[in-house]
């Protein structure tokens, strides 16, 4: 939303921004770059306006967020116990959540960390499905659960 405001003088809504991110957003250059038409409200005249943007521009707009994600992955890996680090080296990193759907994010993290990176089959529901499995088998996962002790 801020990118269009600053670079194209048009106001777009959150839904439009999300649709643009999903349609042409990427964390690495695409094999074939895409151009799309974006409709919004002209900030100068206040009337509807259409502008054309490329996937290159959208990638640049998303880059700061992608860098933050990559940095967060690096920091998490630095804090990881050695035993778990060995498992990550063998099995890789699993991406979940909506961010995992950004084209090329797995490739970008792979390039930056030199680790195998996989995207969950259904990244939007992977965490909640995993939590459900833990709840269904609490006795089995007792050793790895963190208990909240109230004093």
C-alpha positions in Angstrom: 0.0 0.0 0.0 2.8 2.4 0.9 4.7 1.6 -2.3 1.8 2.7 -4.5 1.2 5.7 -2.4 4.8 6.8 -2.6 5.7 5.7 -6.1 2.5 6.0 -8.1 0.4 8.5 -6.1 -2.5 6.2 -5.8 -4.3 4.7 -2.8 -5.1 1.0 -2.8 -6.7 -1.1 -0.1 -5.4 -4.0 1.8 -7.3 -6.6 -0.3 -5.8 -5.1 -3.5 -2.3 -5.1 -2.0 -2.6 -8.7 -0.9 -3.9 -9.7 -4.3 -1.0 -8.0 -6.0 1.5 -9.7 -3.6 0.0 -13.1 -4.3 -0.3 -12.6 -8.1 3.1 -11.0 -8.9 5.1 -10.8 -5.7 8.3 -12.8 -5.4 11.4 -13.0 -3.3 13.7 -13.8 -6.2 13.6 -12.8 -9.9 11.0 -14.7 -11.9 11.8 -16.6 -15.1 9.3 -14.4 -16.8 8.6 -11.1 -15.2 4.9 -10.1 -15.1 3.2 -6.7 -15.6 -0.3 -6.0 -14.2 -2.8 -3.2 -14.1 -3.6 -1.8 -10.7 -6.7 0.3 -9.9 -6.8 2.8 -7.1 -7.7 6.3 -6.1 -5.5 9.1 -7.4 -4.1 11.0 -4.4 -3.9 14.3 -6.3 -7.3 14.4 -8.0 -9.2 12.0 -5.8 -10.6 10.1 -8.8 -10.1 6.4 -9.8 -6.9 5.8 -11.6 -5.2 2.8 -13.2 -1.4 2.3 -13.3 0.8 -0.5 -14.7 3.4 -2.2 -12.5 5.9 -5.0 -13.0 6.8 -7.9 -10.8 10.3 -6.3 -10.5 8.8 -3.2 -8.8 6.7 -5.4 -6.5 9.7 -7.5 -5.6 11.6 -4.3 -4.7 8.6 -3.2 -2.6 8.6 -6.5 -0.7 12.3 -6.8 -0.3 12.5 -5.1 3.1 10.0 -7.6 4.5 11.8 -10.5 2.9 15.1 -9.4 4.3 13.5 -9.3 7.8 12.2 -12.8 7.3 15.6 -14.1 6.2 17.3 -12.3 9.2 14.7 -13.9 11.6 15.5 -17.3 10.2 19.2 -16.7 10.6 18.8 -15.5 14.2 16.6 -18.6 15.0 19.3 -20.9 13.6 22.0 -19.1 15.6 20.0 -19.8 18.8 19.3 -23.4 17.9 20.8 -26.1 20.1 23.5 -28.2 18.3 21.5 -31.4 18.3 18.6 -29.7 16.6 21.0 -28.0 14.2 22.1 -31.4 13.0 18.5 -32.4 12.3 17.9 -29.1 10.4 21.0 -29.7 8.3 19.7 -33.2 7.4 16.0 -32.5 7.0 15.9 -28.8 6.3 13.7 -25.9 7.2 9.9 -26.1 6.8 8.0 -22.9 5.8 4.4 -22.5 7.0 1.9 -19.6 7.1 0.9 -17.2 4.4 4.4 -15.9 3.9 5.4 -19.4 2.7 3.2 -18.8 -0.4 5.4 -15.9 -1.6 7.0 -17.1 -4.8 10.7 -17.9 -4.4 10.8 -17.3 -0.6 12.0 -20.9 -0.1 14.7 -20.4 -2.8 15.8 -17.1 -1.2 16.2 -18.6 2.3 18.0 -21.6 0.7 20.4 -19.3 -1.0 21.0 -17.2 2.1 21.4 -20.1 4.6 22.7 -23.0 2.4 20.1 -25.2 4.0 17.4 -27.3 2.4 14.1 -25.4 2.6 10.6 -26.9 2.0 7.2 -25.4 1.9 4.4 -27.2 3.8 1.7 -28.9 1.7 -0.9 -26.5 3.0 1.1 -23.7 4.7 -2.0 -21.7 5.7 -3.3 -24.5 8.0 -0.1 -26.4 8.8 0.5 -24.9 12.2 -3.1 -25.3 13.5 -3.2 -28.9 12.1 0.0 -29.7 13.9 -1.3 -28.2 17.2 -4.4 -30.3 16.8 -2.3 -33.5 16.5 -0.4 -32.6 19.6 -3.7 -32.0 21.5 -5.0 -35.3 20.2 -1.8 -37.1 21.5 -0.8 -35.1 24.6 0.7 -38.1 26.3 3.0 -38.8 23.4 4.2 -35.1 23.2 4.5 -34.5 27.0 8.3 -34.5 26.9 8.6 -31.7 24.4 5.8 -29.4 25.7 6.6 -26.3 27.7 4.7 -26.1 30.9 3.6 -22.8 32.3 4.2 -22.8 36.0 2.3 -20.2 38.1 3.7 -19.3 41.4 
